Amino acid sequence: MEVQKINLKIGESKDILLQNRGASGLSLLYECDSHDHDIVSVECIETSPKKLSPGSPNTVLYRLQSKKKGNAHILFYETRSWDEEFQRIPILRIELKVM
């Protein structure tokens, strides 16, 4: 799993472009602690064409928007949301510092 350290000033944003295997049934999701939502907002913007071949990678843009000073951790991972026993696949961890 890749780890990125990102520094932002209050009000700045950072775009994160990720690929997942959405056409193969995996969803790309993220999680962060509840207090991290006070520091940063995360918005998902789909960017892939509507028509994908089975197994083709799906490109997804996430926009991080800093809101107040502090540190936040965001984990992006792939999963099968309908399968409670599926072991999620970590893709990217972001260690964000808002100054």
FENSUL-V428940 format. One record per helix or strand of 3 or more residues. SS is the DSSP state (alpha for helix, beta for strand). FROM is the first residue (numbers start at 1). TO is the last residue. Records with the same first field share a line. If there is no record, write none. Layout:
SS->FROM-TO + FROM-TO
//
This chain:
beta->2-8 + 13-20 + 27-31 + 40-46 + 58-66 + 70-79 + 89-98
alpha->22-24 + 34-38
//
